[in-house]
Amino acid sequence: MAKQKYYAVRVGRQTGVFSSWSECEAQVKGFPGAQYKSFPTKKEAADFVGAKEPDKNIPFPSAKVSKAPVANTPLKEAAPCDYIIYTDGSCLKNPDGPGGWAAVITDCHSGEVQELSGGHPSTTNNRMELSAAIEALSSVSEPAEIKLYTDSQYLKNAFTKYWLRNWQRNGWLTSTGEPVKNQDLWRKLSELVRKHRVIFQWVKGHVGNHANERCDELAKQEAAKYKKWGFAPNPTRG
């Protein structure tokens, strides 16, 4: 039997401690700047909120929730974080060359570090950047607060500059009326971002950041496998 979890909402339609994800989701889904987190005990959840458990006899405030996900807005730097993720993508011949993606995921509570990597025999750099983010977020099963660092402006700006939200509102067309490239990956990533609380942050590549450099190394290794072997090996996870 799964252990009881408590969901704390610090910023949302109604704040407090809730005993189910559905109650928590009703307070934070589509709410700009929502702050929430799951805990194993009610006390930890209450400490996060800084308030008593809400009166369940009070109905939830009515509100309209946009079908299009609202782009994430940064939390204060002091806000807690469940995972720190670095991602990177590489394509040896862009476009249509062999490519690789990689992610380094740190659990902020346990300190455990996980590395994921994989690739494709014929792809683009942007598709590998998106694939890295998708695979990394997919590896986190429960809704969580995540800081995702990327050296791809293409990935970061889609959320921080509302590109993705505008594409969705425009029927997956750009401002010039052209179909958005990599729609299949953007759709998958959009669903994952709606599940988690993700803060996208840009980091300059190749300046000595260990996690960023490790992602670059793993992604290039994956791309090189396709170039060397001439066929598609199974993606690796280690």
N, C-alpha and C positions, 0 to 999 in steps of 0.2 A: 504494500500500500504506500502510495506517495505521501511524503511528509507534508504537513500543513505549512503553507506559506502565508505570509502577511504582506499585503501590498500597501505601501505608504505613498500618499499623494501630497507633496508639499506645495505644488502650484498646479491648479486645475479648476474645473468647474466647482468641485467640492473637495476640500482637503480633509485628510484624516487617514485612518487605517482601515483597510478593507480585507475581508477574508477570502475573496475570490478575484481572479483576473478579470472576469466580466464586469464586476463592479468598478474595479480600478480603470478598466478601459473606457467605461462610460464617462469617466471624469477627465481623461487625458486625450482621447482620440480626437485629432483635429484641433486641439487647444494649443494655440501658439505659446511656446515657451514652457510647456508642461514639464514638471519635475516629479519623477516618481521612481520607485525602486522596490524590489521584493526583499524580504528578510525572513529568516527562519523563526524568529520570535516576535511577539507583539511588542515587547519593550523596545527592541531595536528599531522597529518600524515607527513607534511613537516618538522615540528620540530623534529620528530623521525628520519627522513632521514638526515636532515641537508643539504638539497639540494632542488633545484627547481624541479617542475614537469617535467618529461622527455618530450622531443620533440617527439610527436606521429608520426611525419613524418619520423623519423629515424627507419628503420626496426629493429626488434629484432635480436640480433646476433644469428647465427645458432649454434646449439650445439646438441650433442647426449645425450639423456637421457636414463640411464640404466633402464631396466624394473624392475630390483630388487631394492628395496628402499635402499638408502645409509644410513647406521647406523648414528644416530645423534652424532654430536660432540658438546661438551659443549660450551655454550656462555660464555662470560665474566660475572663474578658475578654481575656486575653493570647493565647488560642488563635487560630491563623491562620484567615482567612476568604477564600473565593474570590470571593464576590459579596455586595454590600450592596444590598438591594432595598427600595424604598419603594412602597407600594401605597395606592390609595384608590378609593372608589366613590361615585357620586352619583346621586340620583333626584330629578327636579324635582317630582314629585308622588308621594309614597310612601304606599301601594303603587300599582302599575299605571300609573305615569307613565313618561315617557321617562327613560332613565338612561344613565350612562357609567361606564367604569372606566379606570384608568390605572396605569402602573408606571414607575418610574425605576430602572434597573438599572446599577450601577457594578461593573465588573470590577476587583477589588482588585489584580490583577497588572499589567494594562496601563493602568489608569486610564480606559479607555473607558467612556463613559456612553451608554446606550440608553434611548429612551423608547418605550413601547407604549401604545396607547389604542384604545378601541372602545366599543360600547354596544348598546342595545336599545330599541325603541320603547315597550315596555310591560314594566316590571320592578319590582324593589324595591331599596332601598338595600343590603340584605344580599346579594342576588344579585350586585350589582355589586362589592361588597367581595370576595366569593369569586371572582368572575370575574377580578378584577385579580390575585389571588394565583395562580390557575391559569395564566393567560397568562404571567405573569412566570416561574414555575417551569418551565413548558413550554419557554420559550426557552433554558433551560440544558440542553444536550444530554448532557453527561457528568455523572456523580455528583459533587456538589460540596458544600462547606461554605458555607452561606448564612445571612446574618442578614436577616430580613424584618421591616421596621418597618411597623406599621399603626396607624391611630387607631381601629380597630374592635375593641371589646372582644369582640364576637360572634366574630370570626375568631380573635383571640389566645387567648381563654379556652377555645376548643374544644380547643386543644392543651395549654396550660399548666395548665388545670384538669381535663383528662382527659374533657371532655364527649364528644369524638368517640370515644374508646376505649369509653366506657360505652354510647354509642348503638349501636356496632357489636356489642358483647357482648349488648345487649338486643334484637337484631334490628331495629335502626333505629327503636326506640321511645324516647320520652323517659321520664323518671322517673315521669311521670303516665300513661304508657301511650298517649300520642298519637304519631302518626307524625312523625318528624323532618322539618322543613321543609327544602327545598333539598337533598334526598338526592342528586340527580343530580350536583350540584356538589361536595358533600362527598365522594362516592365518588371523583371525579376528583382532588380535592385530596389525599385520603388516599393514593392511588397515587403521586402526585408526591412527597409527603413521605417515603414509604418508599424512593424512589429516591435522594433527596438527604439531606443532614444539615442540617435547617432549625432555626434558633433564631427563634422568634416573639417579638417585643418590641413593646410598646405605646408609641406616641408621642402626646402631646397635640396635637390638630389646631389650626390657626389661631393658632399662637404664634410664627411667624416661622421655623420650620424650612424651609429652602429646598426640599429634595426633597419634603417633605410638601405644601408649598404648590403646588409644580409639579404634583404628581399631582392635587390638588384642581382646579387650573385646567384641566388636560387632560380630566379626567372631566366637568367641567361643560360644557366645549366640545362634547364628544361628545354629551351629553344634549341640549344646545341644538340640535344639528343635526336631531334627530328632531322636536323641537317646531317648528322653523322650516320644515322641508321636508315634514313630514307623511308621510314614508315612511322605510324603513330603508336608509340608505346602507351601503356596505361598511365594516367596521372599518378604521381606519387604523393604520399602524405607521410611526413615524418616529424 
